Amino acid sequence: MSNLERRLAAIQAKITSKEFLTGRQLGGDIPYWIFDYPPEEELRVRDHVNHMLRRLNSDASPVRACHVDLLDLVRTMLEGRRLLDKAIEMQRKKGDATVLNALAAELGPEPVADAFVRSVSIETCSFVLVTGIGASYPLVRTHGLMNTLHSRTGHVPIVFFYPGRYDGQYLRLFDSMPESAYYRAFRLVSDSEGS
């Protein structure tokens, strides 16, 4: 079993533990967790999360696991404003920079955070699992979303499945993008826990 497989296998016990759900070990910090993984393992991680969600949301489960796929959220936001087809056409004709600039207000941290909270009825969630971080980049920037979400989610734990590296201080998307400082999250399962 690979280190990633061991780390994935440790997730469910961790996120259903009383310590995780109550945030007791965080000492009042924001209950943000990051499960970082090699970007090339995206499909394996996505399959694991989907399988875990089915188990966690069975009738026998004492928790309510909510899920936000950021790419689906962005698509829904743009479709709701009838901008998706226009954005695709603009990107095709004028390029990435033009469409990113045109969508900056629609997909800024504030509107995305509001849509995120509405999409899962945050007050009903035991925790939220967030996927689609790599697929929604650069439309959604993880550190900007995290900075904005915390005032809207209270003490609901949120786990970000991050295709890249998080060392406890810096996020490095795809293991190649410039680092973004974010130090208010915790690694969900460390490399040593997977060993």
N, CA and C atoms as an extended XYZ file, in Angstrom:
585
Properties=species:S:1:pos:R:3:atomname:S:1:resname:S:1:resid:I:1 pbc="F F F"
N         0.853       -1.183        0.000 N   MET     1
C         0.000        0.000        0.000 CA  MET     1
C         0.894        1.239        0.000 C   MET     1
N         0.599        2.165       -0.881 N   SER     2
C         1.410        3.380       -0.991 CA  SER     2
C         1.116        4.326        0.174 C   SER     2
N         1.989        5.306        0.345 N   ASN     3
C         1.785        6.300        1.395 CA  ASN     3
C         0.473        7.053        1.177 C   ASN     3
N         0.161        7.402       -0.079 N   LEU     4
C        -1.096        8.087       -0.356 CA  LEU     4
C        -2.283        7.208        0.035 C   LEU     4
N        -2.249        5.945       -0.317 N   GLU     5
C        -3.359        5.057        0.042 CA  GLU     5
C        -3.530        4.965        1.547 C   GLU     5
N        -2.432        4.911        2.292 N   ARG     6
C        -2.522        4.881        3.758 CA  ARG     6
C        -3.095        6.185        4.297 C   ARG     6
N        -2.682        7.309        3.708 N   ARG     7
C        -3.220        8.601        4.150 CA  ARG     7
C        -4.711        8.700        3.831 C   ARG     7
N        -5.109        8.262        2.647 N   LEU     8
C        -6.537        8.277        2.287 CA  LEU     8
C        -7.340        7.401        3.242 C   LEU     8
N        -6.803        6.239        3.576 N   ALA     9
C        -7.510        5.317        4.475 CA  ALA     9
C        -7.695        5.902        5.876 C   ALA     9
N        -6.853        6.840        6.259 N   ALA    10
C        -6.937        7.441        7.601 CA  ALA    10
C        -7.956        8.574        7.691 C   ALA    10
N        -8.459        9.055        6.560 N   ILE    11
C        -9.318       10.240        6.569 CA  ILE    11
C       -10.619       10.026        7.332 C   ILE    11
N       -11.370        8.977        7.005 N   GLN    12
C       -12.709        8.836        7.572 CA  GLN    12
C       -12.690        8.765        9.090 C   GLN    12
N       -11.778        7.996        9.660 N   ALA    13
C       -11.716        7.921       11.121 CA  ALA    13
C       -11.402        9.288       11.717 C   ALA    13
N       -10.552       10.034       11.046 N   LYS    14
C       -10.168       11.346       11.562 CA  LYS    14
C       -11.340       12.323       11.518 C   LYS    14
N       -12.059       12.390       10.395 N   ILE    15
C       -13.108       13.402       10.260 CA  ILE    15
C       -14.395       13.049       10.992 C   ILE    15
N       -14.513       11.830       11.470 N   THR    16
C       -15.687       11.469       12.257 CA  THR    16
C       -15.377       11.404       13.748 C   THR    16
N       -14.135       11.723       14.102 N   SER    17
C       -13.761       11.696       15.521 CA  SER    17
C       -14.366       12.890       16.264 C   SER    17
N       -14.599       12.707       17.529 N   LYS    18
C       -15.166       13.775       18.362 CA  LYS    18
C       -14.233       14.986       18.389 C   LYS    18
N       -12.932       14.750       18.423 N   GLU    19
C       -11.959       15.843       18.453 CA  GLU    19
C       -12.060       16.707       17.204 C   GLU    19
N       -12.203       16.056       16.041 N   PHE    20
C       -12.317       16.790       14.775 CA  PHE    20
C       -13.626       17.573       14.732 C   PHE    20
N       -14.719       16.915       15.048 N   LEU    21
C       -16.042       17.530       14.929 CA  LEU    21
C       -16.241       18.693       15.889 C   LEU    21
N       -15.607       18.634       17.052 N   THR    22
C       -15.758       19.716       18.027 CA  THR    22
C       -14.649       20.751       17.928 C   THR    22
N       -13.592       20.446       17.180 N   GLY    23
C       -12.470       21.371       17.062 CA  GLY    23
C       -11.669       21.498       18.336 C   GLY    23
N       -11.821       20.542       19.213 N   ARG    24
C       -11.199       20.612       20.533 CA  ARG    24
C        -9.678       20.765       20.473 C   ARG    24
N        -9.019       20.085       19.536 N   GLN    25
C        -7.555       20.136       19.480 CA  GLN    25
C        -7.025       21.403       18.829 C   GLN    25
N        -7.905       22.268       18.343 N   LEU    26
C        -7.460       23.455       17.619 CA  LEU    26
C        -7.268       24.675       18.507 C   LEU    26
N        -7.737       24.647       19.709 N   GLY    27
C        -7.553       25.782       20.612 CA  GLY    27
C        -8.195       27.066       20.097 C   GLY    27
N        -9.357       26.969       19.476 N   GLY    28
C       -10.052       28.152       19.008 CA  GLY    28
C        -9.684       28.598       17.596 C   GLY    28
N        -8.720       27.933       16.952 N   ASP    29
C        -8.361       28.295       15.581 CA  ASP    29
C        -9.473       27.918       14.606 C   ASP    29
N        -9.411       28.474       13.414 N   ILE    30
C       -10.377       28.178       12.359 CA  ILE    30
C       -10.249       26.697       11.989 C   ILE    30
N       -11.369       25.971       11.902 N   PRO    31
C       -11.291       24.530       11.635 CA  PRO    31
C       -11.119       24.205       10.149 C   PRO    31
N       -10.015       24.665        9.594 N   TYR    32
C        -9.665       24.385        8.198 CA  TYR    32
C        -8.594       23.313        8.176 C   TYR    32
N        -8.819       22.345        7.321 N   TRP    33
C        -7.906       21.231        7.182 CA  TRP    33
C        -7.556       21.070        5.713 C   TRP    33
N        -6.344       20.673        5.452 N   ILE    34
C        -5.906       20.450        4.075 CA  ILE    34
C        -5.382       19.033        3.950 C   ILE    34
N        -5.911       18.338        2.958 N   PHE    35
C        -5.366       17.044        2.577 CA  PHE    35
C        -4.651       17.276        1.257 C   PHE    35
N        -3.332       17.408        1.335 N   ASP    36
C        -2.554       17.644        0.117 CA  ASP    36
C        -2.119       16.310       -0.473 C   ASP    36
N        -1.943       16.312       -1.781 N   TYR    37
C        -1.594       15.069       -2.469 CA  TYR    37
C        -0.941       15.419       -3.795 C   TYR    37
N        -0.200       14.457       -4.364 N   PRO    38
C         0.423       14.706       -5.668 CA  PRO    38
C        -0.652       14.961       -6.728 C   PRO    38
N        -0.518       16.019       -7.515 N   PRO    39
C        -1.544       16.357       -8.506 CA  PRO    39
C        -1.880       15.224       -9.466 C   PRO    39
N        -0.901       14.395       -9.782 N   GLU    40
C        -1.152       13.298      -10.720 CA  GLU    40
C        -2.068       12.221      -10.132 C   GLU    40
N        -2.363       12.311       -8.833 N   GLU    41
C        -3.257       11.354       -8.172 CA  GLU    41
C        -4.687       11.883       -8.047 C   GLU    41
N        -5.017       12.917       -8.808 N   GLU    42
C        -6.338       13.556       -8.728 CA  GLU    42
C        -7.484       12.558       -8.857 C   GLU    42
N        -7.444       11.694       -9.836 N   LEU    43
C        -8.557       10.766      -10.052 CA  LEU    43
C        -8.706        9.786       -8.900 C   LEU    43
N        -7.597        9.314       -8.369 N   ARG    44
C        -7.660        8.390       -7.230 CA  ARG    44
C        -8.262        9.090       -6.010 C   ARG    44
N        -7.841       10.318       -5.750 N   VAL    45
C        -8.367       11.058       -4.600 CA  VAL    45
C        -9.850       11.350       -4.808 C   VAL    45
N       -10.224       11.782       -5.992 N   ARG    46
C       -11.641       12.075       -6.278 CA  ARG    46
C       -12.506       10.832       -6.071 C   ARG    46
N       -12.052        9.684       -6.562 N   ASP    47
C       -12.806        8.438       -6.363 CA  ASP    47
C       -12.947        8.109       -4.882 C   ASP    47
N       -11.867        8.291       -4.139 N   HIS    48
C       -11.908        8.001       -2.703 CA  HIS    48
C       -12.900        8.920       -1.991 C   HIS    48
N       -12.875       10.201       -2.310 N   VAL    49
C       -13.792       11.155       -1.674 CA  VAL    49
C       -15.238       10.777       -2.003 C   VAL    49
N       -15.532       10.463       -3.253 N   ASN    50
C       -16.898       10.082       -3.628 CA  ASN    50
C       -17.361        8.826       -2.892 C   ASN    50
N       -16.484        7.845       -2.791 N   HIS    51
C       -16.810        6.614       -2.062 CA  HIS    51
C       -17.047        6.921       -0.579 C   HIS    51
N       -16.200        7.742       -0.013 N   MET    52
C       -16.324        8.110        1.399 CA  MET    52
C       -17.630        8.873        1.650 C   MET    52
N       -17.996        9.772        0.736 N   LEU    53
C       -19.249       10.523        0.879 CA  LEU    53
C       -20.455        9.593        0.877 C   LEU    53
N       -20.442        8.586        0.028 N   ARG    54
C       -21.558        7.623        0.017 CA  ARG    54
C       -21.666        6.907        1.361 C   ARG    54
N       -20.527        6.497        1.929 N   ARG    55
C       -20.554        5.817        3.237 CA  ARG    55
C       -21.000        6.764        4.340 C   ARG    55
N       -20.450        7.988        4.324 N   LEU    56
C       -20.747        8.934        5.398 CA  LEU    56
C       -22.191        9.420        5.379 C   LEU    56
N       -22.803        9.439        4.222 N   ASN    57
C       -24.178        9.936        4.132 CA  ASN    57
C       -25.209        8.819        4.051 C   ASN    57
N       -24.803        7.640        4.483 N   SER    58
C       -25.771        6.544        4.580 CA  SER    58
C       -26.668        6.793        5.788 C   SER    58
N       -27.756        6.076        5.836 N   ASP    59
C       -28.692        6.244        6.948 CA  ASP    59
C       -28.065        5.903        8.295 C   ASP    59
N       -27.068        5.035        8.293 N   ALA    60
C       -26.441        4.603        9.538 CA  ALA    60
C       -25.432        5.606       10.085 C   ALA    60
N       -25.046        6.586        9.306 N   SER    61
C       -23.996        7.523        9.719 CA  SER    61
C       -24.550        8.584       10.675 C   SER    61
N       -23.818        8.866       11.757 N   PRO    62
C       -24.258        9.893       12.709 CA  PRO    62
C       -23.874       11.320       12.289 C   PRO    62
N       -23.172       11.457       11.158 N   VAL    63
C       -22.728       12.782       10.707 CA  VAL    63
C       -23.369       13.111        9.364 C   VAL    63
N       -23.393       14.402        9.052 N   ARG    64
C       -23.843       14.842        7.722 CA  ARG    64
C       -22.639       15.445        7.015 C   ARG    64
N       -22.126       14.704        6.051 N   ALA    65
C       -20.977       15.154        5.270 CA  ALA    65
C       -21.486       15.959        4.088 C   ALA    65
N       -21.060       17.200        3.985 N   CYS    66
C       -21.412       18.045        2.847 CA  CYS    66
C       -20.222       18.089        1.895 C   CYS    66
N       -20.504       18.377        0.634 N   HIS    67
C       -19.456       18.376       -0.378 CA  HIS    67
C       -19.636       19.567       -1.305 C   HIS    67
N       -18.525       20.245       -1.594 N   VAL    68
C       -18.515       21.316       -2.584 CA  VAL    68
C       -17.410       21.002       -3.579 C   VAL    68
N       -17.799       20.857       -4.847 N   ASP    69
C       -16.831       20.765       -5.928 CA  ASP    69
C       -16.731       22.180       -6.491 C   ASP    69
N       -15.573       22.805       -6.339 N   LEU    70
C       -15.442       24.209       -6.740 CA  LEU    70
C       -15.687       24.429       -8.225 C   LEU    70
N       -15.324       23.477       -9.068 N   LEU    71
C       -15.591       23.650      -10.490 CA  LEU    71
C       -17.096       23.645      -10.754 C   LEU    71
N       -17.820       22.730      -10.117 N   ASP    72
C       -19.280       22.711      -10.264 CA  ASP    72
C       -19.895       23.995       -9.716 C   ASP    72
N       -19.361       24.495       -8.615 N   LEU    73
C       -19.869       25.734       -8.023 CA  LEU    73
C       -19.693       26.902       -8.988 C   LEU    73
N       -18.510       27.010       -9.597 N   VAL    74
C       -18.245       28.082      -10.562 CA  VAL    74
C       -19.179       27.955      -11.758 C   VAL    74
N       -19.327       26.748      -12.258 N   ARG    75
C       -20.206       26.518      -13.406 CA  ARG    75
C       -21.642       26.937      -13.059 C   ARG    75
N       -22.124       26.546      -11.901 N   THR    76
C       -23.473       26.904      -11.473 CA  THR    76
C       -23.629       28.415      -11.330 C   THR    76
N       -22.617       29.067      -10.763 N   MET    77
C       -22.670       30.522      -10.619 CA  MET    77
C       -22.762       31.203      -11.975 C   MET    77
N       -21.932       30.767      -12.920 N   LEU    78
C       -21.920       31.392      -14.246 CA  LEU    78
C       -23.193       31.071      -15.031 C   LEU    78
N       -23.685       29.848      -14.915 N   GLU    79
C       -24.936       29.506      -15.588 CA  GLU    79
C       -26.096       30.324      -15.023 C   GLU    79
N       -26.092       30.525      -13.702 N   GLY    80
C       -27.152       31.302      -13.064 CA  GLY    80
C       -27.214       32.741      -13.559 C   GLY    80
N       -26.093       33.265      -13.961 N   ARG    81
C       -26.028       34.631      -14.501 CA  ARG    81
C       -25.987       34.646      -16.029 C   ARG    81
N       -26.163       33.473      -16.620 N   ARG    82
C       -26.115       33.308      -18.081 CA  ARG    82
C       -24.798       33.817      -18.671 C   ARG    82
N       -23.721       33.496      -17.971 N   LEU    83
C       -22.393       33.945      -18.400 CA  LEU    83
C       -21.492       32.808      -18.868 C   LEU    83
N       -21.875       31.577      -18.643 N   LEU    84
C       -20.976       30.467      -18.943 CA  LEU    84
C       -20.626       30.403      -20.432 C   LEU    84
N       -21.617       30.380      -21.286 N   ASP    85
C       -21.339       30.299      -22.729 CA  ASP    85
C       -20.566       31.524      -23.217 C   ASP    85
N       -20.913       32.693      -22.690 N   LYS    86
C       -20.204       33.917      -23.079 CA  LYS    86
C       -18.739       33.856      -22.638 C   LYS    86
N       -18.510       33.333      -21.426 N   ALA    87
C       -17.138       33.230      -20.923 CA  ALA    87
C       -16.320       32.253      -21.759 C   ALA    87
N       -16.926       31.132      -22.132 N   ILE    88
C       -16.223       30.150      -22.962 CA  ILE    88
C       -15.870       30.756      -24.320 C   ILE    88
N       -16.808       31.463      -24.903 N   GLU    89
C       -16.557       32.091      -26.202 CA  GLU    89
C       -15.487       33.183      -26.095 C   GLU    89
N       -15.549       33.973      -25.020 N   MET    90
C       -14.552       35.027      -24.813 CA  MET    90
C       -13.164       34.422      -24.640 C   MET    90
N       -13.084       33.342      -23.882 N   GLN    91
C       -11.792       32.685      -23.670 CA  GLN    91
C       -11.250       32.167      -24.993 C   GLN    91
N       -12.109       31.585      -25.811 N   ARG    92
C       -11.688       31.054      -27.104 CA  ARG    92
C       -11.176       32.153      -28.025 C   ARG    92
N       -11.867       33.286      -28.035 N   LYS    93
C       -11.512       34.367      -28.959 CA  LYS    93
C       -10.425       35.295      -28.428 C   LYS    93
N       -10.444       35.582      -27.125 N   LYS    94
C        -9.551       36.611      -26.591 CA  LYS    94
C        -8.531       36.106      -25.580 C   LYS    94
N        -8.647       34.852      -25.163 N   GLY    95
C        -7.637       34.279      -24.288 CA  GLY    95
C        -7.988       34.296      -22.808 C   GLY    95
N        -7.135       33.617      -22.059 N   ASP    96
C        -7.350       33.431      -20.621 CA  ASP    96
C        -7.360       34.742      -19.844 C   ASP    96
N        -6.394       35.596      -20.103 N   ALA    97
C        -6.276       36.831      -19.314 CA  ALA    97
C        -7.528       37.693      -19.449 C   ALA    97
N        -8.080       37.775      -20.637 N   THR    98
C        -9.266       38.597      -20.864 CA  THR    98
C       -10.465       38.049      -20.106 C   THR    98
N       -10.681       36.744      -20.190 N   VAL    99
C       -11.833       36.165      -19.501 CA  VAL    99
C       -11.651       36.223      -17.991 C   VAL    99
N       -10.437       36.031      -17.496 N   LEU   100
C       -10.201       36.142      -16.050 CA  LEU   100
C       -10.499       37.546      -15.560 C   LEU   100
N       -10.082       38.530      -16.311 N   ASN   101
C       -10.349       39.920      -15.954 CA  ASN   101
C       -11.851       40.210      -15.984 C   ASN   101
N       -12.546       39.700      -16.996 N   ALA   102
C       -13.983       39.943      -17.138 CA  ALA   102
C       -14.788       39.275      -16.026 C   ALA   102
N       -14.311       38.149      -15.506 N   LEU   103
C       -15.047       37.411      -14.479 CA  LEU   103
C       -14.575       37.715      -13.058 C   LEU   103
N       -13.611       38.616      -12.920 N   ALA   104
C       -13.029       38.892      -11.599 CA  ALA   104
C       -14.078       39.279      -10.566 C   ALA   104
N       -15.029       40.117      -10.919 N   ALA   105
C       -16.053       40.544       -9.962 CA  ALA   105
C       -17.033       39.413       -9.670 C   ALA   105
N       -17.434       38.666      -10.704 N   GLU   106
C       -18.396       37.566      -10.535 CA  GLU   106
C       -17.830       36.433       -9.684 C   GLU   106
N       -16.526       36.181       -9.828 N   LEU   107
C       -15.909       35.035       -9.166 CA  LEU   107
C       -14.876       35.443       -8.128 C   LEU   107
N       -15.031       36.617       -7.566 N   GLY   108
C       -14.153       37.048       -6.488 CA  GLY   108
C       -14.421       36.247       -5.230 C   GLY   108
N       -13.570       36.372       -4.232 N   PRO   109
C       -13.735       35.599       -3.002 CA  PRO   109
C       -15.094       35.779       -2.322 C   PRO   109
N       -15.632       36.995       -2.303 N   GLU   110
C       -16.915       37.234       -1.626 CA  GLU   110
C       -18.067       36.491       -2.295 C   GLU   110
N       -18.300       36.666       -3.621 N   PRO   111
C       -19.411       35.936       -4.234 CA  PRO   111
C       -19.238       34.422       -4.199 C   PRO   111
N       -18.002       33.945       -4.351 N   VAL   112
C       -17.778       32.495       -4.304 CA  VAL   112
C       -18.048       31.967       -2.897 C   VAL   112
N       -17.600       32.679       -1.875 N   ALA   113
C       -17.858       32.254       -0.490 CA  ALA   113
C       -19.357       32.234       -0.200 C   ALA   113
N       -20.079       33.241       -0.656 N   ASP   114
C       -21.534       33.264       -0.448 CA  ASP   114
C       -22.206       32.076       -1.133 C   ASP   114
N       -21.818       31.803       -2.384 N   ALA   115
C       -22.393       30.679       -3.123 CA  ALA   115
C       -22.028       29.345       -2.467 C   ALA   115
N       -20.811       29.249       -1.959 N   PHE   116
C       -20.336       28.046       -1.266 CA  PHE   116
C       -21.249       27.737       -0.090 C   PHE   116
N       -21.479       28.711        0.763 N   VAL   117
C       -22.280       28.522        1.973 CA  VAL   117
C       -23.722       28.165        1.609 C   VAL   117
N       -24.277       28.838        0.615 N   ARG   118
C       -25.651       28.539        0.187 CA  ARG   118
C       -25.761       27.146       -0.422 C   ARG   118
N       -24.731       26.713       -1.133 N   SER   119
C       -24.813       25.441       -1.858 CA  SER   119
C       -24.942       24.234       -0.946 C   SER   119
N       -24.475       24.339        0.288 N   VAL   120
C       -24.525       23.200        1.208 CA  VAL   120
C       -25.401       23.442        2.429 C   VAL   120
N       -26.031       24.592        2.542 N   SER   121
C       -26.766       24.938        3.769 CA  SER   121
C       -25.859       24.660        4.963 C   SER   121
N       -24.815       25.451        5.063 N   ILE   122
C       -23.691       25.212        5.978 CA  ILE   122
C       -24.119       24.855        7.402 C   ILE   122
N       -25.213       25.422        7.878 N   GLU   123
C       -25.642       25.177        9.252 CA  GLU   123
C       -26.092       23.737        9.482 C   GLU   123
N       -26.329       22.982        8.399 N   THR   124
C       -26.771       21.592        8.540 CA  THR   124
C       -25.615       20.593        8.427 C   THR   124
N       -24.408       21.067        8.156 N   CYS   125
C       -23.260       20.183        7.895 CA  CYS   125
C       -22.489       19.864        9.165 C   CYS   125
N       -22.089       18.608        9.308 N   SER   126
C       -21.130       18.244       10.355 CA  SER   126
C       -19.744       18.721        9.948 C   SER   126
N       -19.467       18.651        8.639 N   PHE   127
C       -18.227       19.143        8.046 CA  PHE   127
C       -18.441       19.241        6.543 C   PHE   127
N       -17.500       19.910        5.857 N   VAL   128
C       -17.584       20.072        4.409 CA  VAL   128
C       -16.281       19.573        3.789 C   VAL   128
N       -16.418       18.758        2.745 N   LEU   129
C       -15.279       18.301        1.968 CA  LEU   129
C       -15.268       19.097        0.670 C   LEU   129
N       -14.123       19.710        0.352 N   VAL   130
C       -14.013       20.570       -0.823 CA  VAL   130
C       -13.061       19.948       -1.826 C   VAL   130
N       -13.577       19.737       -3.047 N   THR   131
C       -12.775       19.214       -4.144 CA  THR   131
C       -12.833       20.204       -5.304 C   THR   131
N       -12.167       19.880       -6.384 N   GLY   132
C       -12.200       20.730       -7.575 CA  GLY   132
C       -11.300       21.949       -7.482 C   GLY   132
N       -10.357       21.949       -6.558 N   ILE   133
C        -9.467       23.095       -6.373 CA  ILE   133
C        -8.582       23.296       -7.601 C   ILE   133
N        -8.001       22.231       -8.085 N   GLY   134
C        -7.145       22.345       -9.264 CA  GLY   134
C        -7.932       22.665      -10.517 C   GLY   134
N        -9.101       22.044      -10.669 N   ALA   135
C        -9.914       22.245      -11.872 CA  ALA   135
C       -10.483       23.657      -11.955 C   ALA   135
N       -10.689       24.303      -10.825 N   SER   136
C       -11.275       25.652      -10.831 CA  SER   136
C       -10.224       26.758      -10.868 C   SER   136
N        -8.945       26.382      -10.768 N   TYR   137
C        -7.865       27.369      -10.835 CA  TYR   137
C        -7.692       27.821      -12.284 C   TYR   137
N        -7.491       29.065      -12.579 N   PRO   138
C        -7.271       30.227      -11.717 CA  PRO   138
C        -8.537       31.038      -11.428 C   PRO   138
N        -9.708       30.493      -11.788 N   LEU   139
C       -10.943       31.227      -11.526 CA  LEU   139
C       -11.179       31.413      -10.032 C   LEU   139
N       -10.852       30.379       -9.248 N   VAL   140
C       -10.974       30.454       -7.788 CA  VAL   140
C        -9.597       30.231       -7.206 C   VAL   140
N        -9.183       31.134       -6.341 N   ARG   141
C        -7.888       31.009       -5.660 CA  ARG   141
C        -8.146       30.543       -4.235 C   ARG   141
N        -7.578       29.421       -3.874 N   THR   142
C        -7.869       28.772       -2.600 CA  THR   142
C        -7.612       29.672       -1.402 C   THR   142
N        -6.460       30.331       -1.359 N   HIS   143
C        -6.157       31.141       -0.174 CA  HIS   143
C        -7.136       32.301       -0.041 C   HIS   143
N        -7.566       32.901       -1.154 N   GLY   144
C        -8.550       33.986       -1.105 CA  GLY   144
C        -9.895       33.485       -0.606 C   GLY   144
N       -10.308       32.313       -1.087 N   LEU   145
C       -11.569       31.727       -0.630 CA  LEU   145
C       -11.510       31.410        0.856 C   LEU   145
N       -10.412       30.818        1.309 N   MET   146
C       -10.285       30.471        2.723 CA  MET   146
C       -10.334       31.713        3.605 C   MET   146
N        -9.669       32.764        3.180 N   ASN   147
C        -9.684       34.007        3.963 CA  ASN   147
C       -11.084       34.587        4.076 C   ASN   147
N       -11.904       34.386        3.070 N   THR   148
C       -13.250       34.946        3.044 CA  THR   148
C       -14.273       34.032        3.702 C   THR   148
N       -14.098       32.738        3.578 N   LEU   149
C       -15.072       31.785        4.108 CA  LEU   149
C       -15.188       31.786        5.623 C   LEU   149
N       -14.092       31.991        6.315 N   HIS   150
C       -14.092       31.762        7.761 CA  HIS   150
C       -15.151       32.560        8.507 C   HIS   150
N       -15.505       33.742        8.035 N   SER   151
C       -16.526       34.526        8.732 CA  SER   151
C       -17.937       34.013        8.433 C   SER   151
N       -18.065       33.109        7.471 N   ARG   152
C       -19.380       32.598        7.068 CA  ARG   152
C       -19.660       31.177        7.536 C   ARG   152
N       -18.627       30.460        7.949 N   THR   153
C       -18.807       29.034        8.242 CA  THR   153
C       -18.747       28.696        9.724 C   THR   153
N       -18.429       29.644       10.554 N   GLY   154
C       -18.405       29.385       11.994 CA  GLY   154
C       -17.426       28.300       12.354 C   GLY   154
N       -17.906       27.347       13.128 N   HIS   155
C       -17.038       26.276       13.618 CA  HIS   155
C       -17.208       24.975       12.847 C   HIS   155
N       -17.794       25.052       11.658 N   VAL   156
C       -17.956       23.858       10.824 CA  VAL   156
C       -16.597       23.517       10.211 C   VAL   156
N       -16.063       22.327       10.490 N   PRO   157
C       -14.776       21.953        9.894 CA  PRO   157
C       -14.880       21.836        8.375 C   PRO   157
N       -13.850       22.310        7.696 N   ILE   158
C       -13.796       22.232        6.244 CA  ILE   158
C       -12.473       21.591        5.852 C   ILE   158
N       -12.574       20.571        5.005 N   VAL   159
C       -11.390       19.870        4.504 CA  VAL   159
C       -11.239       20.207        3.027 C   VAL   159
N       -10.089       20.774        2.673 N   PHE   160
C        -9.767       21.122        1.295 CA  PHE   160
C        -8.855       20.038        0.730 C   PHE   160
N        -9.297       19.368       -0.324 N   PHE   161
C        -8.466       18.374       -0.995 CA  PHE   161
C        -7.639       19.116       -2.032 C   PHE   161
N        -6.346       19.206       -1.751 N   TYR   162
C        -5.456       20.146       -2.430 CA  TYR   162
C        -4.419       19.428       -3.286 C   TYR   162
N        -4.518       19.556       -4.623 N   PRO   163
C        -3.547       18.909       -5.511 CA  PRO   163
C        -2.248       19.706       -5.559 C   PRO   163
N        -1.407       19.428       -4.631 N   GLY   164
C        -0.149       20.156       -4.501 CA  GLY   164
C         0.426       19.881       -3.136 C   GLY   164
N         1.027       20.893       -2.562 N   ARG   165
C         1.725       20.708       -1.287 CA  ARG   165
C         1.344       21.802       -0.307 C   ARG   165
N         1.147       21.416        0.936 N   TYR   166
C         0.933       22.362        2.026 CA  TYR   166
C         1.869       21.966        3.155 C   TYR   166
N         2.717       22.890        3.556 N   ASP   167
C         3.693       22.577        4.605 CA  ASP   167
C         3.315       23.179        5.956 C   ASP   167
N         2.093       23.651        6.081 N   GLY   168
C         1.661       24.279        7.323 CA  GLY   168
C         1.769       25.789        7.282 C   GLY   168
N         2.395       26.293        6.240 N   GLN   169
C         2.538       27.736        6.082 CA  GLN   169
C         2.300       28.186        4.645 C   GLN   169
N         2.684       27.370        3.685 N   TYR   170
C         2.561       27.756        2.278 CA  TYR   170
C         1.794       26.703        1.485 C   TYR   170
N         0.914       27.198        0.623 N   LEU   171
C         0.210       26.364       -0.347 CA  LEU   171
C         0.969       26.441       -1.667 C   LEU   171
N         1.197       25.297       -2.284 N   ARG   172
C         1.887       25.274       -3.577 CA  ARG   172
C         1.073       24.395       -4.522 C   ARG   172
N         0.171       25.025       -5.275 N   LEU   173
C        -0.727       24.303       -6.162 CA  LEU   173
C         0.047       23.600       -7.269 C   LEU   173
N        -0.317       22.357       -7.527 N   PHE   174
C         0.295       21.506       -8.557 CA  PHE   174
C         1.793       21.287       -8.307 C   PHE   174
N         2.274       21.578       -7.134 N   ASP   175
C         3.700       21.462       -6.794 CA  ASP   175
C         4.576       22.316       -7.699 C   ASP   175
N         3.974       23.266       -8.426 N   SER   176
C         4.782       24.061       -9.346 CA  SER   176
C         4.416       25.537       -9.358 C   SER   176
N         3.225       25.879       -8.897 N   MET   177
C         2.806       27.278       -8.907 CA  MET   177
C         3.542       28.037       -7.803 C   MET   177
N         3.646       29.353       -7.930 N   PRO   178
C         4.257       30.133       -6.844 CA  PRO   178
C         3.501       29.898       -5.537 C   PRO   178
N         4.234       29.933       -4.457 N   GLU   179
C         3.635       29.668       -3.162 CA  GLU   179
C         2.720       30.808       -2.729 C   GLU   179
N         1.637       30.447       -2.068 N   SER   180
C         0.736       31.404       -1.443 CA  SER   180
C         0.790       31.159        0.052 C   SER   180
N         1.052       32.196        0.812 N   ALA   181
C         1.115       32.038        2.269 CA  ALA   181
C        -0.285       31.824        2.819 C   ALA   181
N        -0.462       30.761        3.586 N   TYR   182
C        -1.697       30.533        4.318 CA  TYR   182
C        -1.337       29.665        5.498 C   TYR   182
N        -1.465       30.205        6.671 N   TYR   183
C        -0.969       29.511        7.853 CA  TYR   183
C        -2.080       29.214        8.853 C   TYR   183
N        -3.340       29.336        8.442 N   ARG   184
C        -4.422       29.131        9.383 CA  ARG   184
C        -5.124       27.803        9.152 C   ARG   184
N        -4.456       26.870        8.511 N   ALA   185
C        -5.029       25.548        8.267 CA  ALA   185
C        -4.073       24.497        8.804 C   ALA   185
N        -4.590       23.303        8.955 N   PHE   186
C        -3.816       22.190        9.474 CA  PHE   186
C        -3.845       21.062        8.454 C   PHE   186
N        -2.743       20.336        8.374 N   ARG   187
C        -2.738       19.159        7.492 CA  ARG   187
C        -3.624       18.099        8.140 C   ARG   187
N        -4.526       17.540        7.363 N   LEU   188
C        -5.469       16.562        7.894 CA  LEU   188
C        -4.773       15.261        8.277 C   LEU   188
N        -3.968       14.741        7.372 N   VAL   189
C        -3.243       13.498        7.615 CA  VAL   189
C        -1.807       13.736        7.174 C   VAL   189
N        -0.884       13.652        8.095 N   SER   190
C         0.517       13.904        7.768 CA  SER   190
C         1.125       12.716        7.022 C   SER   190
N         2.281       12.945        6.448 N   ASP   191
C         2.990       11.860        5.769 CA  ASP   191
C         3.326       10.731        6.745 C   ASP   191
N         3.680       11.075        7.966 N   SER   192
C         4.038       10.051        8.942 CA  SER   192
C         2.821        9.229        9.368 C   SER   192
N         1.624        9.827        9.337 N   GLU   193
C         0.410        9.070        9.652 CA  GLU   193
C         0.115        8.059        8.559 C   GLU   193
N         0.588        8.355        7.364 N   GLY   194
C         0.366        7.440        6.253 CA  GLY   194
C         1.415        6.351        6.176 C   GLY   194
N         2.469        6.451        6.984 N   SER   195
C         3.548        5.460        6.920 CA  SER   195
C         3.238        4.222        7.738 C   SER   195
